[in-house]
Amino acid sequence: MTVMMKYAVVDLEATSASHTSKIIQIGIVIVQDGQIIKTYQTDVNPHEALDSHITALTGITTAQVAAAPDFEQIMSEVAELLAGCIFVAHNVKFDYNLLMRTFAEHGVKLELPRVDTIELARIFFPTLNKYGLGSLSRVLDLVLERAHEAVSDAYATAELLIKLQKKMAELPKNVLTEIARHADSLIYETKIVISEQLALLGPIKDDLVKVDQIATLKPYVSKNKNLVSEQFKENLALLDLDARPKQQAFADLVSQRLGDTSASFIEAPTGIGKTYAYLLTLLGQGKKVIVSVPTKVLQEQMMQDLAPIFKDNFGVNFVKLLGTQNYISLEKFRQLLESCQDGKNYEIFKMKVLVWLTETKTGELDELSLTMTSPYYLDGIRHSGQVYNGQLHAEQDFWQLTQQRVKDAQVIVMNHAYLAERIMDQTELFEDKVLVVDEAQQLFSVLEQAHQKSVKLVDELVKVETHASHLHKRLVESLTYQLSRRQLDIEKIRIDAKELGLSAISDVLVNPDDFVWVQNHVLKSSPKDFLNFAAMIPKETKTFLIGATLVMSKKRAVFPELLGFTDYTFDVIPAEKQDNQKVFVASDSPDLTTISAQAYAEYLSQEIQRFKKIGKPIVVLFTSHESLSLTAQALELADIAVLKAENPGDASRVKKKFDEHPDAILLGSKKFWEGVDFDKQSELILIITRLPFSVPDDILIRKYAKRFKNAFYDFSVPLATLQLAQAFGRVNRRHDQKSAVVILDKRLAGKTYAKQMVKKLSKGNHLIFSKIDQISSQIQKFL
């Protein structure tokens, strides 16, 4: 039997994190042959008083260490434990350097190979969001009884090391060999653990396809059956669910409209079970269904929450479709692996992708951890949508495998952006299927994005050579000036761009009738009319457009017309008062027209802290990133931990973290208004910081102004009302869920247009106008 190396897993508690710190506690756990064989802990006298924050963090007091032995008294004992071992720590640089310096102060030289479990965890657990010991302990079920007690931290790190060894032992030899090839970039001698496991590798499970350095899971084949009955109640009974009156009415309406050739618009309130209703009804009629939802987050929720239920109970296959850039290109990644000299973080990225490929079923890049991962790394391996039979990894290609699964799926789930992008060039995908556009009110902004042309100005202007002629320099100066003006001279910009040969700018300005504007140093243009969504849908495709907030006008069905529909039906299932939700409007909130952004952020911080005392999870919705950031800073200064999405793609990750913590505070902006359902919490509080009006120069508002006599009253006010109702619905997904909504914008209590908003909102919600100091107690009584 091969004897494995012996590892001394060490954790030190110290007087500070500086280079002059002194040891106050040592914990050592010895690991060999994948087992913990010995533990050791001692306090150490630093001969100085401990700062209060160190005592608060570690629980170690000045009196405790004053009674402890000097380092010199335990030095030989520690040295004996470490002899012949590999030194392991979670952030090994700190622990090893402190211990080495302390030994040196007593005339002893410490020389041991060093291994860092943080870097190994980043590689071998490639989908985790955080790699701190506390986070890893929760996710990996490590024993961490007392965080920041040395032996407890060392024990958890030892368990982590053992899990890492097991993870390596489960990898195919071609993958671990390639990881070892890139592992020289790891800190100190961390590669030792990988090399040891590589030498010990035995047979592995034969569930992988191995090609060159890359291994992926064998493609799974799941036969679609569709055992859904034509009887809606019978299907619900199989799922142990009872049909609610509104849900039954909605299902009956879907069944009735299925026979119409025209598009069917249906407004129905949240919380009635619309998704089950339309899926069971359409599948019960033997239809293949394409469901489009607003965001990737909602796509993922459908795949996680509904797909397994329909597969287990009815044999129905779901498949998720995303744009090609969301998938990894194995060909690009293979080329990336050729170099081993791209810097530590880039090499760690390559190694973790190698591990991830042995685990992922989808190849979706969103699964990968973004910790210390540059977007540039991901951009380098995004799929282009092209796969050739001669490519080395063609048979493993995730995008191609997804397309194959689509052919045998009864339900295809996509998002509105993908729908807008592909409905014209993938006509065959929509043939013989029913298209359900869920939360159809979100189509406006998505279609507008698809309709726009844009170019980053910096990318274009740098193309003008530095040694350009004097004339060219003058033209660049002129162009730069014109692009910086609030009122753009489009013809002048067009002429300058043409003279300079900046074709991308010329392309954006090719249509003289377009709206043109500059936003965040990006030149954009958009046709003056809306994208005709109705014309994009294949003629034979039956389409349902569903949402809780589709009615914008009492006079006529404006929504379908704006999307280009002339042949349609429009049905409304009226909302009822939601007894499980109450909406509180703070009638004494600050005047938003006079208060500064910083002062408002401090006000929001105080109110969030007030509601935090209730002890329920809190979602706070903002209409501006600046306000969100300032409020986050104010809360952090008050030592209040918050969750927030730093990047557009973070919404799903942040939502998962929020679901894991019963008293978390989440700060969200656009993505969380539009496409994240909070259905895991039994009770929660939603705070809306400001009424969600679009800014007057928003491109959609400018377009609507062409259609309405009074764009503000006829469009902006109804749209803001719909967005509010939609936000209420985000936290009211189940009839057994309770939520309190707080609106910190007193305009809803006093402005003329507010009467129109309140009348609409009151049809389905209990609106309570109250002073802010009374709202907290009212919520406590309600929840």
C-alpha atoms as one frame of an Amber mdcrd trajectory, in Angstrom:
protein
   0.000   0.000   0.000   1.333   3.425  -0.942   1.889   5.658   2.080   0.625
   9.149   1.450   2.395  12.277   2.545   1.736  13.705   5.977   0.105  17.124
   6.143   0.149  19.517   9.090  -2.892  21.746   8.748  -2.200  24.906  10.730
  -4.244  27.893  11.842  -2.879  30.770  13.899  -4.753  33.455  15.768  -2.747
  36.656  16.151  -2.738  40.093  17.735  -3.396  41.646  14.318  -3.137  41.005
  10.588   0.004  43.141  10.194   3.581  41.973   9.617   4.416  42.792  13.251
   1.644  40.652  14.748   2.260  38.053  17.434   0.778  34.574  17.826  -1.870
  34.158  20.533  -3.165  30.687  19.627  -1.940  27.741  17.538  -4.084  24.935
  16.153  -2.547  21.978  14.281  -4.344  18.998  12.738  -2.305  16.169  11.205
  -3.711  14.456   8.098  -2.369  11.272   6.519  -3.886   8.676   4.204  -7.006
  10.808   3.891  -7.695  10.783   7.631  -7.220  13.091  10.592  -4.800  11.342
  12.943  -3.957  14.024  15.533  -5.027  17.463  16.781  -3.158  20.008  18.877
  -3.962  23.458  20.295  -2.317  25.867  22.670  -2.650  29.503  23.644   0.508
  31.613  23.407   1.454  34.612  25.549   2.241  37.618  23.319   3.168  39.744
  26.347   0.818  42.536  25.313  -2.823  43.431  25.793  -5.236  42.343  23.070
  -7.287  44.870  21.129 -11.018  44.674  21.786 -11.787  43.741  18.156  -9.420
  40.735  18.377 -11.196  39.549  21.512 -14.573  40.095  19.825 -13.426  38.134
  16.757 -11.684  35.207  18.476 -13.177  35.110  21.959  -9.609  35.132  23.340
  -9.025  37.567  26.220  -5.910  39.329  27.507  -6.220  37.426  30.815  -6.394
  34.119  28.930  -3.158  34.685  26.989  -1.402  36.205  30.009  -1.770  32.818
  31.709  -0.532  30.935  28.612   3.013  29.648  27.961   5.567  31.701  26.013
   6.218  30.542  22.459   9.673  29.384  23.558   8.077  26.941  25.999   6.008
  25.171  23.323   8.370  25.688  20.366   9.951  22.230  20.439   6.562  20.588
  20.762   5.273  22.469  17.689   8.471  21.781  15.728   8.156  18.063  16.455
   4.561  18.024  15.207   5.548  19.797  11.992   8.642  17.698  11.283   8.382
  15.806   7.994   5.031  17.382   7.139   3.633  19.471   4.329   2.472  22.768
   5.856  -1.167  23.477   4.924  -3.311  26.520   5.688  -6.284  28.449   4.395
  -4.301  31.497   3.216  -0.957  29.842   3.832   1.071  32.989   3.249  -0.141
  34.598   6.491   0.107  31.533   8.755   3.429  30.235   7.448   5.178  33.619
   7.407   4.019  34.435  10.940   5.125  31.059  12.283   8.434  31.197  10.372
   9.167  34.687  11.722   8.295  33.624  15.279  10.622  30.591  15.051  13.358
  32.829  13.630  13.032  35.227  16.582  14.018  32.243  18.749  16.909  31.224
  16.528  15.176  28.341  14.733  14.778  28.090  10.943  11.424  26.795   9.664
  11.558  25.223   6.192   8.560  23.235   5.063   6.711  22.812   1.728   3.568
  24.978   1.806   0.073  24.317   0.442  -2.810  26.798   0.201  -6.317  25.344
   0.402  -7.935  28.555  -0.880  -6.275  28.147  -4.275  -7.083  24.429  -4.376
 -10.725  25.110  -3.460 -11.014  27.654  -6.269  -9.900  24.959  -8.724 -11.717
  21.878  -7.485 -14.988  23.521  -6.382 -15.380  25.746  -9.449 -18.996  26.856
  -9.003 -18.922  28.252  -5.465 -19.392  31.965  -4.851 -17.081  32.363  -1.856
 -13.981  30.538  -0.663 -13.704  31.796   2.914 -13.592  28.998   5.469 -17.004
  29.877   6.890 -18.677  29.798   3.482 -16.933  26.548   2.483 -17.927  24.957
   5.789 -21.600  25.694   5.148 -21.570  24.484   1.552 -19.303  21.449   1.983
 -20.568  20.428   5.440 -17.208  20.895   7.152 -17.084  20.779  10.963 -16.447
  24.354  12.088 -17.719  24.487  15.643 -16.080  27.756  16.704 -14.904  30.026
  13.897 -11.654  31.882  14.680 -10.632  29.355  17.293  -7.349  27.990  15.955
  -7.936  24.246  16.298 -11.528  24.565  15.059 -10.401  26.460  11.950  -7.535
  23.983  11.432  -9.925  21.031  11.764 -12.314  22.473   9.164  -9.347  23.156
   6.853  -8.147  19.570   7.350 -11.574  18.265   6.359 -11.439  20.561   3.346
  -8.040  19.118   2.374  -9.439  15.575   2.583 -12.429  16.541   0.413 -10.043
  18.114  -2.086  -7.988  14.925  -2.204 -11.126  12.862  -2.804 -12.265  15.258
  -5.517  -8.915  14.904  -7.293  -9.065  11.116  -6.967 -12.393  11.089  -8.821
 -11.034  12.937 -11.860  -9.879  11.128 -15.004  -6.122  10.939 -15.477  -6.094
  13.075 -18.630  -7.779  15.955 -16.756  -5.645  15.784 -13.589  -2.529  15.510
 -15.742  -3.498  18.695 -17.572  -4.285  20.432 -14.281  -0.841  19.441 -12.961
   0.708  20.952 -16.104  -0.798  24.339 -15.224  -0.295  24.032 -11.449   3.238
  25.481 -11.356   1.566  28.896 -11.173   0.053  28.104  -7.755   1.471  29.733
  -4.635   4.494  28.060  -3.038   4.358  24.237  -3.288   0.558  23.872  -3.505
   1.012  21.674  -6.586   2.295  18.894  -4.288  -1.241  17.754  -3.408  -2.195
  17.482  -7.083   0.988  15.593  -7.979   0.448  13.149  -5.125  -3.094  12.350
  -6.198  -2.017  12.014  -9.825   0.476   9.318  -8.827  -2.236   7.475  -6.865
  -5.017   7.624  -9.486  -6.817   4.376 -10.124  -9.823   3.421 -12.281 -12.649
   5.985 -12.334 -16.332   5.871 -13.159 -16.938   5.377 -16.853 -19.463   8.194
 -17.178 -17.170  10.609 -18.998 -16.211  11.251 -22.593 -12.442  11.860 -22.681
 -10.894  13.628 -25.670  -7.327  14.898 -25.421  -7.005  16.932 -22.186 -10.758
  17.444 -21.750 -13.403  15.179 -20.185 -17.142  15.845 -20.187 -20.154  13.917
 -18.955 -21.637  11.464 -21.412 -24.670  13.050 -23.094 -27.824  12.025 -21.270
 -30.750  10.659 -23.256 -34.186  10.974 -21.675 -37.210   9.794 -23.605 -40.153
  12.195 -23.687 -43.522  10.578 -22.898 -46.112  13.321 -22.157 -48.559  11.483
 -19.905 -50.464  14.693 -19.098 -54.214  14.093 -19.044 -56.772  16.245 -20.849
 -58.470  16.720 -17.470 -56.898  19.669 -15.660 -58.131  18.688 -12.196 -56.882
  15.138 -12.693 -53.379  16.446 -13.438 -53.417  18.696 -10.377 -54.585  15.810
  -8.193 -51.589  13.784  -9.367 -49.418  16.629  -8.081 -51.350  16.770  -4.755
 -52.689  20.203  -5.675 -56.212  21.578  -5.595 -57.512  23.783  -8.415 -58.215
  27.302  -7.202 -61.179  29.109  -8.826 -59.016  31.739 -10.575 -56.564  29.096
 -11.743 -59.369  26.947 -13.125 -60.847  29.979 -14.924 -57.439  30.744 -16.407
 -56.953  27.130 -17.556 -60.432  27.119 -19.137 -59.614  30.360 -20.957 -56.351
  28.933 -22.317 -58.234  25.841 -23.518 -60.924  27.979 -25.127 -58.481  30.316
 -26.903 -56.309  27.450 -28.148 -58.728  27.023 -31.040 -58.383  30.657 -32.171
 -55.937  31.482 -34.926 -55.443  34.995 -33.543 -52.980  35.911 -30.792 -54.426
  35.563 -27.286 -53.649  38.182 -24.647 -54.638  37.204 -21.107 -54.201  39.338
 -18.003 -54.463  37.322 -14.807 -53.390  38.160 -11.236 -50.241  36.818  -9.603
 -50.351  33.921  -7.206 -53.110  31.906  -8.948 -50.768  29.292 -10.458 -50.764
  30.487 -14.076 -47.695  28.464 -15.066 -49.175  25.142 -13.996 -52.453  26.133
 -15.625 -51.141  26.879 -19.103 -48.575  24.065 -19.118 -50.987  21.345 -17.999
 -53.714  22.621 -20.324 -51.507  22.800 -23.421 -49.620  19.574 -22.702 -52.951
  17.866 -22.021 -53.907  18.752 -25.597 -50.708  17.078 -26.832 -49.037  20.366
 -27.760 -45.336  21.080 -27.753 -44.806  24.340 -25.925 -42.230  27.123 -26.135
 -42.273  29.273 -22.992 -40.523  32.634 -23.038 -39.848  34.369 -19.701 -38.224
  37.778 -19.113 -34.857  36.734 -17.696 -32.308  33.968 -17.399 -33.035  33.883
 -13.661 -36.673  32.944 -14.310 -35.543  30.411 -16.901 -33.379  28.777 -14.283
 -36.231  28.823 -11.752 -38.481  26.980 -14.209 -35.809  24.390 -14.879 -35.077
  23.843 -11.197 -38.593  24.038  -9.769 -40.940  22.792 -12.515 -38.933  20.634
 -14.918 -38.245  17.816 -12.378 -41.922  17.753 -11.310 -43.182  17.399 -14.878
 -40.532  14.786 -15.688 -41.191  12.671 -12.592 -44.991  12.815 -12.793 -45.737
  13.032 -16.512 -42.547  11.992 -18.341 -42.325  15.459 -19.922 -38.887  16.739
 -20.966 -37.988  20.406 -20.508 -34.964  21.966 -22.194 -33.518  25.438 -21.702
 -32.290  27.518 -24.627 -29.854  30.418 -24.256 -27.890  32.502 -26.721 -24.753
  30.781 -28.007 -22.451  33.152 -26.089 -23.739  31.650 -22.821 -22.114  28.284
 -23.623 -18.464  27.262 -23.529 -16.641  26.596 -26.775 -14.493  23.526 -26.150
 -12.417  24.334 -29.220 -11.541  27.801 -27.922 -10.811  26.384 -24.481  -8.531
  23.678 -25.887  -6.499  26.380 -27.642  -6.317  28.336 -24.397  -4.794  25.318
 -22.640  -1.731  25.361 -24.896  -0.091  28.069 -22.766   0.819  27.557 -19.103
   2.318  31.021 -18.592  -0.704  33.355 -18.461  -0.457  34.423 -14.813  -1.770
  32.759 -11.670  -5.449  33.790 -11.818  -5.742  32.940 -15.497  -4.116  29.536
 -14.917  -6.429  28.863 -11.962  -9.328  29.742 -14.265  -8.160  27.143 -16.815
  -7.778  24.483 -14.128 -11.199  25.122 -12.616 -12.837  24.960 -16.058 -11.199
  21.544 -16.567 -12.822  20.344 -13.322 -16.167  22.000 -14.109 -16.362  20.289
 -17.487 -16.422  16.901 -15.739 -19.510  18.018 -13.757 -21.652  20.323 -15.904
 -24.633  18.993 -17.810 -25.237  22.225 -19.702 -21.882  23.908 -20.419 -23.447
  27.248 -19.409 -20.735  29.673 -18.347 -23.001  31.260 -15.726 -22.384  28.181
 -13.579 -18.730  29.121 -13.058 -17.655  31.110 -10.029 -16.724  34.718 -10.781
 -14.413  34.989  -7.763 -11.141  36.537  -8.977 -12.240  35.729 -12.528 -11.993
  38.441 -15.134 -14.859  38.757 -17.657 -12.050  38.701 -20.221 -11.350  35.064
 -19.304 -14.957  34.071 -19.986 -15.161  36.095 -23.188 -12.221  34.096 -24.533
 -14.147  30.803 -24.403 -17.665  31.889 -25.355 -19.360  29.909 -28.092 -19.815
  31.499 -31.523 -22.604  29.137 -32.620 -20.415  27.419 -35.213 -19.559  23.721
 -34.902 -17.765  21.722 -37.588 -17.679  17.952 -37.828 -13.913  18.009 -38.117
 -13.458  19.789 -34.787 -11.805  17.690 -32.105 -14.590  18.210 -29.545 -17.571
  18.417 -31.908 -19.340  15.414 -30.351 -18.949  16.945 -26.867 -20.102  20.425
 -27.889 -22.700  21.654 -25.397 -24.463  24.041 -27.765 -24.896  21.272 -30.331
 -26.069  18.803 -27.664 -28.659  21.334 -26.479 -29.985  21.679 -30.026 -30.350
  17.893 -30.212 -32.259  17.762 -26.908 -34.632  20.434 -28.191 -35.881  17.977
 -30.824 -37.138  15.557 -28.150 -38.410  18.138 -25.657 -42.082  18.793 -25.012
 -41.354  22.147 -23.327 -38.663  24.561 -24.509 -37.829  27.390 -22.092 -36.170
  30.535 -23.423 -35.936  34.173 -22.371 -37.381  37.200 -24.140 -33.975  38.352
 -25.395 -33.347  34.985 -27.056 -36.882  34.992 -28.464 -36.379  38.436 -30.017
 -32.986  37.446 -31.383 -33.862  34.048 -32.894 -37.567  33.978 -33.785 -36.855
  35.286 -37.291 -33.957  32.972 -38.178 -35.205  29.823 -36.401 -38.678  29.630
 -37.912 -38.601  25.832 -37.932 -38.155  25.786 -34.137 -41.587  27.429 -33.718
 -43.425  25.230 -36.217 -46.137  22.952 -34.770 -45.680  24.474 -31.308 -47.584
  26.840 -29.061 -45.668  29.945 -28.022 -46.398  31.273 -24.526 -44.870  34.664
 -23.765 -45.052  34.856 -19.982 -44.841  38.298 -18.370 -45.335  39.734 -21.823
 -45.216  43.311 -20.542 -41.434  42.929 -20.404 -41.245  42.582 -24.179 -41.113
  46.337 -24.743 -37.633  46.923 -23.350 -36.263  43.637 -24.743 -37.505  44.326
 -28.265 -36.156  47.861 -28.063 -32.704  46.524 -27.176 -32.883  44.116 -30.112
 -33.914  46.982 -32.391 -31.058  49.316 -31.502 -27.682  49.790 -33.151 -24.739
  50.873 -31.024 -20.978  51.414 -31.015 -18.526  52.149 -28.218 -17.024  55.499
 -29.120 -13.657  54.793 -27.513 -13.254  51.637 -29.616 -13.813  53.657 -32.782
 -11.837  56.810 -31.977  -8.671  54.845 -31.094  -8.639  53.554 -34.672  -7.457
  56.965 -35.863  -3.675  56.638 -35.992  -1.637  58.834 -33.662   0.524  60.018
 -36.564  -2.571  61.019 -38.566  -2.531  64.198 -40.628  -3.360  67.579 -39.167
  -6.705  67.459 -40.981  -7.558  64.121 -39.408  -6.662  65.411 -35.962  -8.959
  68.397 -36.476 -11.735  66.039 -37.615 -11.282  63.896 -34.503 -11.474  67.006
 -32.316 -14.633  68.084 -34.142 -16.207  64.636 -33.851 -15.353  64.340 -30.161
 -16.873  67.754 -29.498 -20.044  66.965 -31.433 -20.508  63.661 -29.582 -20.158
  65.410 -26.213 -22.969  67.895 -26.867 -26.413  67.346 -25.385 -28.012  68.307
 -28.702 -26.301  66.151 -31.305 -25.692  67.460 -34.815 -26.252  64.114 -36.526
 -25.347  65.280 -40.031 -22.069  66.820 -38.853 -21.176  63.623 -36.932 -22.033
  61.535 -39.996 -19.775  63.627 -42.252 -16.820  63.593 -39.806 -17.115  59.821
 -39.264 -17.197  59.202 -43.022 -14.115  61.393 -43.592 -12.241  59.488 -40.877
 -13.317  56.091 -42.218 -15.066  55.164 -38.948 -17.545  52.790 -40.557 -19.092
  51.514 -37.297 -20.240  55.048 -36.421 -21.497  55.523 -39.978 -23.493  52.273
 -39.729 -25.244  53.448 -36.554 -26.250  56.671 -38.326 -27.232  55.132 -41.660
 -30.970  55.893 -41.274 -31.565  59.671 -41.075 -34.997  59.209 -39.442 -33.712
  57.258 -36.422 -33.537  58.502 -32.847 -29.834  58.995 -32.018 -28.285  59.555
 -28.589 -25.092  58.984 -26.569 -25.285  57.024 -23.311 -22.260  56.077 -21.199
 -19.902  56.844 -24.102 -21.894  54.575 -26.432 -23.499  55.994 -29.595 -26.943
  54.459 -30.119 -29.699  54.687 -32.697 -33.213  53.302 -32.863 -35.994  53.532
 -35.480 -38.761  55.957 -34.574 -41.391  53.253 -34.535 -41.603  50.083 -32.480
 -40.328  46.714 -33.583 -43.298  44.813 -34.990 -43.264  41.714 -32.842 -46.454
  40.360 -34.413 -44.752  40.241 -37.823 -41.840  38.244 -36.368 -43.999  35.301
 -35.262 -44.451  32.506 -37.839 -48.020  32.644 -39.166 -48.961  29.123 -38.094
 -47.707  29.523 -34.520 -50.458  29.898 -31.946 -49.341  32.561 -29.461 -50.413
  33.385 -25.913 -49.168  36.607 -24.328 -49.735  36.406 -20.593 -49.079  38.701
 -17.661 -50.444  40.089 -14.443 -50.226  43.666 -15.726 -51.193  44.073 -19.390
 -54.078  46.545 -19.235 -52.752  50.072 -19.726 -55.850  51.972 -20.789 -59.565
  51.825 -20.003 -60.368  52.968 -23.548 -58.645  50.344 -25.678 -56.171  47.472
 -25.614 -53.030  49.561 -26.181 -50.577  46.811 -25.340 -51.246  44.535 -28.356
 -51.235  47.483 -30.758 -47.812  48.634 -29.571 -46.498  45.146 -30.371 -47.972
  45.289 -33.878 -51.004  43.026 -33.385 -54.227  43.720 -35.255 -55.779  40.231
 -34.996 -56.010  39.331 -31.316 -58.264  38.588 -28.357 -57.819  40.269 -24.990
 -59.183  38.634 -21.841 -58.927  39.755 -18.242 -59.332  37.619 -15.156 -60.033
  40.273 -12.499 -57.772  40.522  -9.499 -59.032  40.084  -5.958 -57.675  41.663
  -2.813 -54.541  39.842  -1.711 -55.098  39.052   1.966 -51.595  37.643   2.298
 -49.997  40.946   1.286 -50.281  44.522   2.523 -48.815  47.641   0.911 -47.766
  50.494   3.200 -47.096  53.957   1.760 -44.951  56.264   3.911 -46.814  59.552
   3.765 -43.990  61.428   5.523 -41.021  60.267   3.425 -38.629  62.995   2.162
 -39.362  65.247  -0.790 -37.422  63.553  -3.576 -37.200  66.737  -5.621 -35.167
  68.585  -2.983 -33.148  65.999  -1.048 -29.585  65.204  -2.169 -28.622  61.704
  -3.317 -26.320  61.218  -0.307 -28.903  62.431   2.207 -31.530  60.177   0.665
 -29.172  57.192   0.865 -28.630  57.873   4.575 -32.400  58.123   5.063 -32.902
  54.791   3.281 -30.148  53.213   5.365 -31.871  54.277   8.594 -35.250  52.963
   7.452 -33.807  49.650   6.279 -32.167  49.274   9.697 -35.546  50.025  11.299
 -37.249  47.221   9.345 -34.319  44.847   9.896 -35.290  44.695  13.574 -38.482
  42.838  12.570 -36.249  39.869  11.736 -37.565  39.014   8.273 -35.688  38.852
   4.950 -35.791  42.204   3.143 -35.695  43.035  -0.566 -35.017  46.698  -1.421
 -35.727  47.847  -4.986 -34.017  50.901  -6.510 -34.580  52.763  -9.757 -30.951
  53.949  -9.985 -27.586  52.228  -9.565 -26.170  55.360  -7.927 -28.807  55.344
  -5.204 -28.270  51.612  -4.643 -24.490  52.041  -4.301 -24.759  55.017  -1.932
 -27.285  53.184   0.251 -25.092  50.063   0.304 -22.155  52.175   1.455 -24.255
  53.775   4.204 -25.411  50.345   5.429 -21.903  48.923   5.359 -20.664  51.868
   7.437 -23.322  50.852   9.961 -21.962  47.256   9.888 -25.076  45.962   8.126
 -24.259  43.194   5.639 -26.118  43.395   2.328 -26.358  41.426  -0.882 -26.218
  43.291  -4.183 -25.572  42.445  -7.815 -22.311  44.057  -8.943 -22.750  43.003
 -12.578 -25.809  42.344 -14.790 -25.126  38.599 -14.708 -25.011  38.425 -10.907
 -28.776  38.443 -10.281 -29.092  34.648 -10.183 -26.124  34.206  -7.852 -27.314
  36.952  -5.493 -30.815  35.453  -5.433 -29.377  32.060  -4.413 -27.450  33.658
  -1.543 -30.576  35.500  -0.424 -32.550  32.243  -0.368 -29.900  30.650   1.854
 -30.117  33.234   4.658 -33.361  33.780   6.623 -32.619  37.406   7.580 -30.682
  38.641   4.536 -31.014  42.116   2.996 -30.910  42.270  -0.794 -30.487  45.535
  -2.700 -31.641  45.221  -6.303 -32.283  47.358  -9.352 -33.643  46.650 -12.856
 -33.213  42.846 -12.972 -35.024  42.427  -9.669 -38.005  44.543 -10.743 -38.409
  42.513 -13.904 -37.359  38.936 -13.526 -36.678  37.473 -10.077 -39.366  35.686
  -8.077 -38.960  35.410  -4.304 -40.911  32.245  -3.686 -38.694  30.473  -1.133
 -39.481  32.788   1.794 -42.632  32.248   3.881 -42.581  35.850   5.102 -40.642
  38.819   3.761 -40.547  42.591   3.436 -40.239  44.481   0.138 -39.083  48.107
   0.273 -39.608  50.253  -2.842 -37.414  53.326  -2.632 -38.953  55.365  -5.455
 -41.874  55.140  -7.893 -40.527  53.488 -11.065 -41.047  56.281 -13.578 -38.927
  56.214 -16.718 -36.787  59.302 -17.228 -38.310  61.763 -19.756 -35.549  61.253
 -22.345 -35.759  57.453 -22.149 -35.936  56.197 -25.737 -39.169  54.270 -25.147
 -40.825  57.354 -23.684 -39.762  59.345 -26.724 -41.367  56.731 -28.962 -44.570
  56.579 -26.927 -44.809  60.363 -27.070 -45.443  59.948 -30.794 -48.399  57.667
 -30.100 -50.152  59.375 -27.198 -51.680  62.799 -26.714 -50.168  63.032 -23.231
 -47.294  60.555 -22.980 -46.908  61.032 -19.212 -50.545  60.383 -18.226 -51.348
  57.961 -21.036 -48.176  55.923 -20.865 -45.680  56.791 -18.095 -48.220  56.671
 -15.267 -49.853  53.376 -16.405 -46.429  51.825 -17.008 -45.142  52.845 -13.568
 -48.330  51.421 -12.064 -47.809  48.146 -13.902 -44.218  47.972 -12.701 -45.311
  48.547  -9.119 -47.944  45.809  -9.378 -45.341  43.558 -10.924 -42.922  44.248
  -8.048 -45.670  43.381  -5.544 -46.118  40.101  -7.379 -42.425  39.266  -7.119
 -42.873  38.675  -3.386 -46.328  37.116  -3.620 -45.802  33.881  -5.503 -47.719
  31.503  -3.231 -51.080  31.786  -1.513 -49.441  30.625   1.751 -46.724  33.302
   1.542 -47.040  36.591   3.475 -45.352  39.817   2.432 -45.342  43.445   3.473
 -44.513  46.121   0.896 -43.218  49.528   1.999 -43.181  52.414  -0.511 -40.850
  55.210   0.621 -42.142  57.720  -1.923 -44.859  60.044  -0.635 -45.781  61.149
  -4.165 -48.162  58.192  -4.200 -50.044  59.848  -1.351 -50.428  63.318  -2.812
 -49.756  63.954  -6.486 -52.659  64.354  -8.939 -51.546  61.416 -11.061 -51.306
  59.285  -7.894 -55.098  58.961  -7.774 -54.976  57.088 -11.075 -52.228  54.801
  -9.728 -53.892  54.182  -6.366 -57.232  53.325  -8.012 -55.560  50.692 -10.194
 -53.396  49.225  -7.421 -56.258  49.093  -4.898 -58.161  46.594  -7.028 -55.781
  43.812  -6.022 -53.958  45.186  -2.982 -54.602  46.540   0.494 -53.012  50.023
   0.403 -52.359  51.638   3.770 -51.102  55.229   4.029 -49.259  55.812   7.264
 -46.337  57.605   8.874 -43.072  55.710   8.725 -42.700  55.227  12.485 -46.104
  53.487  12.586 -45.499  51.195   9.608 -42.945  49.026  11.417 -45.358  48.057
  14.208 -48.139  47.474  11.680 -45.897  45.080   9.759 -44.950  43.207  12.922
 -48.637  42.638  13.674 -49.317  41.524  10.098 -46.360  39.175   9.697
